[in-house]
Amino acid sequence: MEHPISNSSSTGILPSYKNPPVNEVVCGIRFQTPEKLRIPHVGLLWGKFRKDYPNIQHASPIAAVPGELPVDNTTGLPFQRMWFINNSDDQLIQFQFDRFYFNWRRRQNIYPRYPHVIKNFEGVLNAVSNFFNEFELGEFKPIECELSYINHIPKGQGWNTIDDLPKVFSDFVWRQAVGRFLPNPINIAWHTGFSLPEKSGRLIVNLKQATRTIDKTPLFVLELKAIGIGESTNKEGILRWFDMAHEWIVRGFTDLTTPEVQRLFWEREDNA
């Protein structure tokens, strides 16, 4: 379901946290696949990133439409998605014939903040645009932008059972009243969307339960994903869209979680 909400490109200080639960940030662009793009070009592109991203890995292709794998029109074979990964394993570049992404991932390190992420993304954007020009692949034509923040909220960080759900999330409640037939749920999942201003896309919110791999700790995964594009698809217009999407994600996260858990566990700053 999708709910239009008022334009919150508001004035004032953006909410800020000293210890946010951000586990991963993804920003990228889906673009029109160039007819001249071939598999050997991917190796040439990696050469431009290899110094900082020396490790490579295959990954399953991403479909623009769920269930429909992107395929090469000539061979009918699925597109390949490649990961270029740095030695710290906390940053990677993803490239597929119709999209690219920059990811920051938490690896025993603190979230370096949005300016760091968007600067690295801008570097990838510049490299891909120059790559198109250098090898005469045609015009780089963005179709859709994406900015995702994936937050991990482990057991003990404001909650211990499903009954504690409203202590963390402002809009979600499960009350195990006396005499109720159903027991506590085994898991919780929630999905909704909000329109971004000026028909520039949508903000999708997903909440689910999971288990942390390294220590089997139960956790809530709260993902806020902005998808869309602005009126201008030049570099300046793209970066403006990402700044707007970042504001909506930060304010949306603050709107969805309770002030108590924000201050006790994520150290929301008093002036924010």
N, C-alpha and C positions, 0 to 999 in steps of 0.2 A: 504494500500500500504506500501511497505517496501523499504527503501533507504539505501544502504550500504554507510557508510562514513568512512573517514580515522580514523585510530587508534589514539584516543586522550588520551591514557595513558601517558600524557605528563609530562615533568618535570616542575618544578615551583610550585608556591603557588596555592592551590585550592581556587576558589572564596569563599568569606565568607561574611555573612550578620549579622548585629547586631539584625535586626528585620525581619527575613524571614517570608513569609506568610504561613509557613507550618502549616497545621491543623491536619494532621495525618501522621504517618509513620508506615508501615507494613513490617515486615520481617519474612519469614517463609520457610518451606520446605515441598514439597510433596514427600512421600516415598511409597515404596512397602508395601501394607497392609499385616501384618502378619496373617497367617492362624489361629493362636491360640488366637488372640486378641478378647476379648469379652466385652460386655457392663460393667460388674462389674469392669473390669480393669480401666475404665475411672474414677470411684470413687476412686480407689487406687491411680491413678495418681494425681487427685485433692488433695488428702491428702498430697502430697509432696509440693504443692503450697499454701495450704489453709491458712497458717499463713499470707502470704502477699496478697493473692487473695481470700478473704473469701466469695465473692459473686458469685453465679453461674446463668447462663442463657442459655436457649436453643436458637439455631439459625438455620436457614434453611441450609441444606447441600450445599456444594460447588461442582460443577461438573468440572471434568478435561476437559471434552468436553461439550461445551454449549448445553443445552437441554437434556443432558443425566445424570440423577441423579445417583450418586454412590450407589450401592445396595450391601447388604450382599448376598453372593452366596448361603448360606444355606436357608435363609428365603425369599429372594427376596425383603426385606424391605429396604428403604433408610437408609444410614448411618446417625447417629445423629452428629451434631456439637455442642460442648459445649463451653461456654465462662466462664473463671475464671477471675473475675474482682476485682481490688483493691478497697479500701474504698474511694479513691479520684476519682475514675471513670476515671482516665487518663491513666491507663495501664491495658491491659488485655491479657490473653493467650487464644488462640483458639485451640481446639483439635477436630479433626475428624479422623476416622480410617485410612485415607490415607494422613494426613497432620497436621501440627501445625503452628501457627503464634504467634509472639509477636507484639502487637500494642501499640504505644504511641498516645494519643489523647489530643488535646488542650482543657483544662478545666480551663479557666481564668489563665493559667500559660504560661510561656515562653518555647519555644522549648529547651530541655536540650542538644541537639546536638547528632550527630551520635555516638560518643564513648559511651554515656549513653545507647542509643538504642541497639547497637550491643553487649554491655556487658550483658544487660538483655536477649537478644536473645541467646547469648552463654550459659547463665545459663539455659534457657529452653532446648536448644539442649543437654546440658550435662545431664539434668534431664530425658529427654525422652530416650536418649541412655542408661543411667543406668537403667531406668525402663524396657527397653527391656531385658537387661541382667538379672535383678533381677527376673523377672517373666518368664524367658526362652521363650521369644516370637520369638526368632530367630534374625538374623542379621538385624540391622537397615540399610536399603538400600535407600539412597536419590535418587530421580528421577529428581527433579527440584527445584531450589531455586527462591525466589521472594523477591524483595525489591521495595516498592512503597512509593512515596512521594506525598501526596495530598495537594495542595496549594489552599487556598481561597483568592481571590482578590476582595474585596467588592467595590461596587460603591463608588466613591470618592477617591479611591486609584489609581489615574492616569487616571480614566475614569469616564464618566457620561452617555454616550450614545454609541450605536454601532459605531457611527462615530469616537469615540476615540480609537477604537481597535488598530490602529497602534502605539498609544502612549504607549501601554503596551506590545504588542506582535510584534516582529520584522517582522514576516512573514505573518501576517494576515491584510487584508485591506478591508474595505467596504466604498466606496465613494458614497455619495448621491448627484450626480451631478444634475444640473438644467436640467429639461426636461426628467429625467430618469423615466421610467414607474413604476418600482417596488419601493415601499416604503422601509424604513429601515426594516431589518429582525426582526421577533419576537424573534428569538433565534439563537445562533451560536453553531455549533458543529464541531469539527475537530478531526481526528484520523489518526495517521501514525505510522510507525515503523522504527527503525534503527538497523542494525546488530551490535552486540557487537564484540569485537576483538576475533580472534582465535576461531571462531565458538562456542563461549561460551554462545550464547543466543541472545536476542533482547531487545531493549529499545522501549517501547510503550508509545506514547504521546497521551493523550486525553484532549481536551478542550471542555467545555460545560458551559452553563449558568444554574444558580440555584438561589434559594432564601434562605437566612439564616433563620433558624427556629426561633431563639429567638427573632428577631426583624424585620423579613420580608425584610431585606436588600437584593437587587439584588447583585449577585456576579458571577465572573468567577471561575470555578473550573478547575485547571490545574493539571492533574495527570501524573507523570512520573513513569513508572513501568518497572523495569528490570526483565526479566524472563530467566532462563537458568541454566547451571551448568558447572563447569570447568572439566578438565581432571581428577583431583583427587577428590574423594568424601569422603575422611577422613576429620576430623574436621579442620585441617589446610587448606586443599584445599577449603573447604566450606567458611571459613572466608576470604580467599584470594579473592574468587569470590565476596563476599559481599563488600569488600573494592573496588574492581574494579567497581562494579555496582554503589556504592555510588559516586565514582568519575564521572562516566558518567552521573548520574542524576544531580549532582551539576553543572557540566560544561554544560550539556544539558539545564538545567533551565536558566543558564546565557546566553547561545546562543539564546534561544527562546524569552527572554524578553529584553526590551530596557534599555540601560545604564541610561536613565533619571529616569525611575521609580525605577530602582535598587537603585539609590543613594537617591532620594527624599523620598521614602517610606520604603524601606527595609534596608537602611543604609549600602550599600555595603562598605566594608572597603577599604581604599585607597591602601593598600598594597596587595589587593587581586585581 
